[in-house]
Amino acid sequence: MLHKRILTAVILVSLVLAAIFYLSPPYFCLATALLVLVAAWEWTNLMRVTSIAWRVLYLLIVLLSLFNALFVPASVILASAFIWWLGVAGLVMVYPRATGWWSSRAFVCGLMGLIVLVPCWAAVNFIRNQMNGIALLLFLFVLIWGADTAAYFIGKQWGKTKLVPAVSPGKSWQGLAGALVFSLVLAFAVLWASGMKGVIWGWFVGFVLIVTLFSVVGDLFESMMKREAGLKDSGTMLPGHGGLLDRIDSLTAAAPIFALGVALLERTGF
């Protein structure tokens, strides 16, 4: 299983790098929209929708939402996503309480999917279109995937105290600590290598830690959705990893928060 996981990861990283470096903004926008549609198809598993017609209808709704997002100010989408993910953190912490209003309702779960997937897509493209957007996206991916990897291996080796056992018994406080340590090391390495002004060092380190914490919330939220749906994985398209959603769950929360931070940083003049 581990060798499949590694091979799939290598292929995924190669494809992501190729898309970031070689696709023009319009084609990058289309490529990421296609990935969102794949993720939306898997989201219908979390909604417990089995009818092909209803699943296709959901994809059309997601596609229309992506198109409409092009005409909404990025700041509105990103700020709304920030508020959403704060609320999600609360849902995760109180699980399994407060599930009655959404768990058995496909419409509500579908709406959740829209709020998760569309802002993530908007955020990734917002970042890509900034000055130094390629470098920013690379940093985001290294941050969340590196933190996730650190959490996995450290948690597997030393994890004893469960983080949110009702949601994901495999995640531990030790794994979270490993993710945060990785994030700190990466942040200081970037600060040292880039020669950023000392006045923003504290801001940048805090920002990186916040993005990492939100990436954990995204991971836990998908775990909560899968637990309610009785699923181990969101899909089967990625050998050793499950579905596409299982690979981008951290990104769905981290990307909007990261993009919001980039937008705020630009406004401050740094």
N, C-alpha and C positions, 0 to 999 in steps of 0.2 A: 504493500500500500504506500509506503514512504517513497519508493522509487517512482511510482506513478504520480504522487503529489509533487515531487521535485521536477519531473519531466514536464508536467502540465504547467507548473509555475514558470519554468524556463521559457516555454512557448508563449505563455501569456505576457511575460515581461518583454519578450522580443516584439510581439505584436503591438504592445502599448508604446514601446519606444519608437517603432516604425511610424505609428500613427502620429505621435507627438512631433517627431522631427520632419516627417516628409509630407504630411497632409496639409493642404492649405486650409485656412479657417472655415470656408464653406464645406469642404469635404470632411474636415474633422467634425464639424457640427452634424453632418449627415451620418457619419460613422458612429458617433456617440449616441445619436438618436436611435439608430438600429440596435445598439446594445441595450438601450433603455427598453425598447420593445421586447427584446428577448427576456429582460428582467421582468417586464410586466406580464409576460406569458407565465413565468414562474410564479409571479405574485398571485395569479389566479389559483395556484395550488394552495397558497396560504389562505385564500378566500374560500377554499373548499368548493370551487366551481369546477364541474366536470364537463358541462355541455360545451362542445366546440363553438357553437354559435355565440354563446355568452362570453366565452373567452376571446373570440375574435372581436366582439363588440367592445370589450374592455380595452383591447389593443387600439381600436379606433378612437376611443375616448382619450387614451393616453397620447396618441399621435396628435389629436386635435389640441390637447392641452399643451404639448410641446410647441406646436405652431403658435398658439395664443401667447405663450410665454415670451416669444420673440418681441412682442409689442408691450410688454410690461417692464417698467424700469427695474434694472437688476437689484437696486437697493431695496425695493419693495419685496422682491422674491427672497432675497437673502435675509432680510430682517424678519420676515414671516417664518422662514425656516428656522431661524435662531429661536424664536418663541416656541415653535412646534417642538423642537428637540429638547428644550427645557421641560416642556410638559411630558414628553416621552420619558425623560429621566425619572419623573415622578411615577409614571405608570409602571415602569420597570421595577422601581423600588417597592411598590405596594403589591406587586403581583403575588398571588392570583386574585387579590381583591380588585374590585372595580373592573372586572372583565365582562360583566353582564350587559353593558351598553354597546359593546363592540364585538365580542368574541363570536357570537352566533349570527351576526348580521353581515352578510356579504357586501351590502352597499357600504357600510361603514368601513369595513376592511379594505374595500376597493378605493374609497376616498383616502384612506391612510396611504395606500400605495401611490396615489397621485402626489400626495404631499411629500412622500419620501423620494420618489424618482424624478419628478419634474425639477424641483429646485437643485437636486444633485447635478442633473444635466446642464441646467442654466449656470451653475457655479463653475463646473469644469470648463465650459466654453468661455465664461467671463474671464477666468484665470488665463486660459490659453490666448485670449486676445489682448492681454495687457502687455505693456513693455516688459521684456524679460519673461514673458508668459511661459515659454518652454521650460526655463529654469525653475520657475515657481511650481509648475505642475510636477516636474521631476522631484522637487523637494517634497511636495505633498505626498506623492506616491511612496517615496523612500521612507518618509516619516510614518505613515499609517501602516504600510506593509512591514516595515522594519519593526515597529512597535508591536504589531500583531505577532510577528515571528518570535520576538523576544519574550512576549507574554506566554506564547505557546510552550516554548522549550523550558523557560524558567518555571512556569507553572507545572509542567510535567515532571520536572526534576525535584522541585522544592515546594510546590503548592500544597498547603495543608488547610489553610483557612479559606473557606468558600466565600466568594464575592457576593453572588446573589443565587444561592442554591436552588431556589424555586424556579428560576429562569434557566440557568445554565450551571449544572453541578460541576462541570469541568473547569470553570473559571475560578481563579483564586486571587486573594489580595496580593500574594507573592508574585503572581503573574502580572498583575496590574503594576506593581512596583517595578518589575523588570521592564515593562513597556515605558514607564515614565523615566527610568534611568536611561534607556536607549534614546528617548526623546531629548533628554538633557544633553547627552553626549553629542548627538547630532546637531542640536542648536548651537552649542559652544563651538563645534567644529566649523559650522557655517559662519558664525560670527568671526572667528579667528581667520578663516580663509578669505572672507569677503572684505574685511577691513571696515565693517559698518561702524558708524559713529557710536561712541560709547554711551551716548545719552539714550539710545534705544535698546541697549543690551537687556536691561531688565524687562522692558516691554516685550521684546522678541521672545525671550525665554518663557515668560508667562503665557504669551500667545501660543507658543508651541505646546506647552503643557495642556492648555485648554483645548486645543484642537485634538490632542491625543485622548483626553478624557471623553470628548464628544464622539470620537471614533469608537471607543468602548461602548458608549451608549447605543450607537448604531448597530454594533455587533449584538449587544444584548437584546435590542428591540426585535431584530430578526429572529433570534433564538426564542424569544417570547412568542412571536407569531407562529413559528414552527411548532412549538410545544402545544399551543392551542389547537393547531391543525393536525396534531398527531404525526408530524413529519420529522425525519432525521435531517434531511437535506431539502433545499428548495427545488432541486432538480437533479439531473444526472448527466448534464452535457460536459462536465469537466471531470475527467477521471482523477480520483484521489481527493477532489475538492467538493464534489456535489454539483450544485448549480451555479450559475453566474451570480445570483444574489448572495450566495455564500462567500463569494470573493469580493463583492463590492459593498457588503453590508456596512463595514466601517466607513467606506468612502461616502455613502449616502448622507451620513451625519457630518463627517469631517469636512467635506468639500464646501458646503455652504458656509460653515463657520470660518474656514480658511479664507474663502473668497470675501466674506464680510470684513475680515481683518485686513486683507489686502486693500479693499476699498477705503476703509478707515485710515489706514496708513498713508494712502495717497493723499487723502484730504488734509492730513496733518503736515504734509510737505516733506516727509522724510524720504 
